[in-house]
Amino acid sequence: MNKKKKIEDFLANIEDDGGKWIKKARYRRANRGWLRKSQEIAIRVLSVLDEKGMQQKELAEAMDVSPQQVSKIVKGKQNLTLQTISKLEQILGISLHEVPRQSFTTKVGSKKELKGNYDKRNERKFTSKEPLKNVVNGSWKPAKQRKNNLSLVEDA
């Protein structure tokens, strides 16, 4: 068979899908982030099912969803809601997604470490016996006016 005949045969056997493959490729590219996370979850769920000797059908019954839904989950093609992730975690006894907790502590060092405008209030810690509601609403008064309810502590 010559080269020209091979090309003609190849082109004759190609089906025109109307550009569906391009649409699928664009979809995968646009949704790459959640698709990857969904695939990671799918792998984890499948491995836990295997470890526990559990069938997908049993998981579907425990989650109160159809077996087709579980099939989509384990294929990694399902955009999972937080509710679904939570159900999976609870039923399988695993953690699939954690949100890091933000730390609200800050540390102010010495005057030499501070840059820009220096405010002496950074060196002081106020402890008040006033209810937080009063302090927030602006009814709190400085130490000179309310010595009994407020103590001023100097940091070293």
C-alpha positions in Angstrom: 0.0 0.0 0.0 1.3 3.4 -0.9 1.4 6.4 1.4 -1.4 8.2 -0.4 -3.7 5.2 -0.1 -3.0 4.9 3.6 -3.9 8.6 4.2 -7.1 8.2 2.2 -8.1 5.1 4.2 -7.2 6.9 7.5 -9.3 10.0 6.6 -12.2 7.8 5.4 -12.3 6.1 8.8 -12.2 9.3 10.9 -15.6 10.3 12.1 -16.5 14.0 12.3 -17.7 14.6 15.8 -18.7 18.2 15.1 -15.9 19.6 17.3 -17.0 17.8 20.5 -13.4 16.9 21.4 -12.4 20.6 21.2 -15.3 21.5 23.6 -14.2 18.7 26.0 -10.6 19.8 25.9 -11.6 23.4 26.6 -13.9 22.3 29.5 -11.0 20.3 31.0 -8.7 23.2 30.7 -11.1 25.7 32.2 -12.0 23.4 35.1 -8.5 21.9 35.7 -8.3 23.0 39.3 -11.5 21.3 40.7 -11.1 18.4 38.3 -7.7 17.6 39.9 -9.0 17.9 43.4 -12.0 15.7 42.5 -9.6 13.1 41.1 -7.5 13.2 44.3 -10.7 12.6 46.3 -11.7 9.8 44.0 -8.4 8.0 44.5 -8.6 8.4 48.3 -12.3 7.2 48.4 -11.4 4.2 46.2 -8.4 3.3 48.4 -10.5 3.5 51.6 -13.3 1.4 50.0 -10.7 -1.2 49.1 -9.1 -1.1 52.7 -12.5 -1.5 54.3 -13.7 -4.1 51.8 -16.7 -1.9 51.0 -18.6 -1.9 47.7 -19.6 1.3 45.9 -23.2 0.2 46.2 -22.9 0.0 50.0 -21.4 3.5 50.0 -24.3 4.7 47.9 -26.8 3.3 50.3 -25.0 4.8 53.3 -24.9 8.2 51.6 -28.5 7.9 50.5 -27.6 8.5 46.8 -27.8 6.5 43.7 -25.0 4.1 42.7 -24.5 6.2 39.6 -23.7 9.2 41.8 -21.0 7.2 43.6 -19.7 6.0 40.3 -19.3 9.6 39.1 -17.5 10.4 42.4 -15.0 7.6 42.1 -14.3 8.5 38.5 -13.3 12.0 39.6 -15.7 13.7 37.3 -18.1 15.0 39.8 -18.0 18.6 41.1 -18.5 17.7 44.8 -20.4 20.0 47.2 -19.2 20.5 50.7 -22.2 18.5 51.9 -21.2 15.5 49.8 -17.6 15.7 50.9 -18.8 15.9 54.5 -21.0 12.8 54.0 -18.0 10.9 52.5 -15.8 11.9 55.4 -18.3 10.9 58.0 -19.2 7.5 56.4 -15.6 6.5 55.6 -14.1 8.0 58.7 -11.5 10.0 56.8 -10.6 13.6 56.1 -10.8 14.7 52.5 -10.7 18.5 52.8 -9.4 20.8 55.6 -9.6 24.5 55.8 -6.5 25.9 57.5 -7.3 28.0 60.6 -6.0 31.5 60.6 -3.9 32.6 63.4 -4.8 36.0 65.0 -1.8 36.4 67.2 0.8 39.1 66.4 4.0 39.9 68.1 5.4 43.4 68.4 9.1 43.5 69.1 11.3 46.3 70.4 11.5 49.8 69.2 14.5 48.9 67.0 12.5 46.2 65.2 9.6 48.6 64.4 9.7 50.5 61.1 7.8 53.6 60.3 5.8 55.5 62.9 6.3 54.2 66.4 3.3 54.3 68.8 3.9 53.7 72.5 0.5 51.9 72.7 2.2 48.9 71.1 4.2 48.4 74.3 1.1 48.3 76.5 -1.4 45.6 77.2 -4.7 46.7 78.6 -6.8 44.3 80.6 -10.2 45.4 81.6 -12.9 43.9 83.7 -15.5 45.8 81.6 -17.8 43.6 79.6 -16.7 43.4 76.0 -20.0 44.8 74.9 -19.3 48.1 76.7 -15.7 48.3 75.3 -16.9 47.7 71.8 -19.8 50.2 72.0 -17.4 52.9 73.0 -18.3 53.3 76.7 -14.9 52.2 77.8 -12.9 55.0 79.5 -9.1 55.4 80.0 -7.3 54.2 83.1 -7.2 57.7 84.7 -11.0 57.8 84.8 -11.7 54.2 85.8 -8.8 53.0 87.9 -11.0 50.4 89.8 -12.0 48.5 86.7 -8.8 48.8 84.6 -5.2 47.8 85.1 -2.4 48.9 82.9 0.4 46.4 82.3 3.7 47.5 80.8 5.4 44.9 78.6 9.1 44.4 79.0 
